[in-house]
Amino acid sequence: MTPFIIVALSTDGYIARDSSAPSTVWTSKEDKKRFVEITKRARVVVMGQNTWKTFGGRALKDRLNIIYSLERLPDMAPEVEITSKPPADLIAELASRGFTEVAICGGSQIYTMFMQAGVVKRLYLTIEPVLFGDGIRLFKAPLDYKLKLIDDQKTEGGTRLVEYEVI
């Protein structure tokens, strides 16, 4: 089982300006294409309730959508699954259901929770050539992990598509 984080960052390390704006309005077409390809390959996406709302509150097609929430929101489609399980328990359950990859899609609280649980194996980072100066950081707590660079590509527009393995 390979749980991975997939995220777009400003060059100064923020995943969003604030929690009210859609999380991907500032990202490149290359980031959006990469997100769709990688998450469809994984077949399952996990995100927090706030991130769910920034995706327009709709299920991402061709993927099992799992939302961390204590209750189902009124506008959630019936096929969306709700959970509050610890990350390791959720990953074990998904493995028993035949999934081999899990895309952790945000936000920072969810990214932090999965990293602290020690279940994340890869990070797919899109680093966009923008500066926010302030905003929502990738992680909400100190972490101490070493990473191995697997891939690093640069697009014509200056976007970096980076893949790391968590050691």
N, C-alpha and C positions, 0 to 999 in steps of 0.2 A: 504494500500500500504506500502510495506516495502523496501525502498531503503537501500542497504548495500554496504559497502566498502569491497572488498576482495583484499588482498595484501600479498606478501611475503616480509619479512624484514631480513636484516642481524641482528645479535645480537646487533650491535651498532646503529641500527635504520635507515639503508639506504635501499632504494628499488632497487637501481642499483648503479654500480660503476660510470657509465656515461651514456649519452644518446645514445651512438653509439652501445653499446653491447646489444644483445638480453636480455630481462629482466628476463628470466627464466632459462638460462643455468646453473645457480648456485643453483637452488632450488631442493629439494628432490623429489623423485617419489611420496611420500605422499602428497606433496604440489600440484603437477600436478594433481593427482587423485582427491583431494579435490576441486581444482579449477573447473575441468570439472563437477563433480557431483553437486556442488552448483550453478554454472552458468547455467547448463542445467535445473535445477529445477526452476530457476528464469525465464528462457526463453528469457531474454533480457540482453545484456551487453552494457555498455556505457564506452567509453574511448576517450582519446585525440588522435590526429593525430600521435604524436610520439610513443605512446604506440601501436597504430595500426601497425606502421611500425615494432616494435619489435616482433609482432606476425607474421611477414612475409608478412604483407599486404594482408592477406586473411581473408575471413569471417569465424568466428568460427561456425562450423556446429551445426544445431539444436537450434540456438539462433538468435534472432533479434540482429543485430549489428548496434549500433548507434555511430557515430564518431563525436566528436566536431571538426569542421573545417569550414572555411569560404568558401571553395570550394571543389568539388569532385576531388580527385586525379586521374590521368589517369588510374592507375591500379586497382581502386576500382571496385569490382563486383557491378552490378546494384542493387542487393538486399540490399546492405549496405545503411543505411540512414545517411544523414549528418544533423547536427544541430548546431545552435549557440544560442539556447533558454536558458533563465535562468533556473537553475535546477528545481525550483518549477513548472515552466510552463511545462517542459519536463515530470516531474513526474505526473502531473495532466493529461497530454495528454495520457501517457502510461496507467494510471489507467482507463481512458475513453475507451481505446482500450482493456480492459479486463486483463491487466497484474496485478499481485498482488505483485510481487517482481521485483527489478531492481538491477543488479550487477554493481557497479561502479568499473571499473577495472584499472583506472589510466590514466595518471601518477599523479605526485604530484600536478600539477596545477589543474587537474580535481578533485582530492581528496579534495584539499583545497576549491575549488569553491563550491562543494556539502556540505562540512561541514559548511562553512560560511553561506550557504543558510538555514541551519537548517533542512535539509530534511533527513539526514542519521539517520537510526534507529538502525543499527547493524554494527559491524566491525568483519570481519573474518580475523584474523592475523595468518600468518604462520611465526614463528620466527626460522630462520635457524641458526645452530651453525657455523657461519662464521663471520669474522670481515673484514670490508672494510677500516676502518679508515677515509675514505672520500667518497663522492659520492652524490647521489640524496636523499634528505630527504623525508619522507612520506608527510609532509606538508610544504608549502612554506610561511606560515604566522602563527603568534601566534593564538592559539585557547584556549578556556576555556570551557571544557566539562567534566562532570563526567560520568564515565562508571560503569556498573554493570557486573561483571564476570558471564557468563552463562556456559561456558565450557572451560576446559583446559586439553589437552591430550599431552602426551609425546610419541614420537615414539622411536623405538630401536636405531635409529641413532642420537637421541638427538634433533630432530626437535620438536618444540612446536606448537600445533594447538589450537589457543585460539579464543574464541568467546565472544564478549562484546555487551551489549545493551547500547545504548546512552540514558542517563537519561535526 
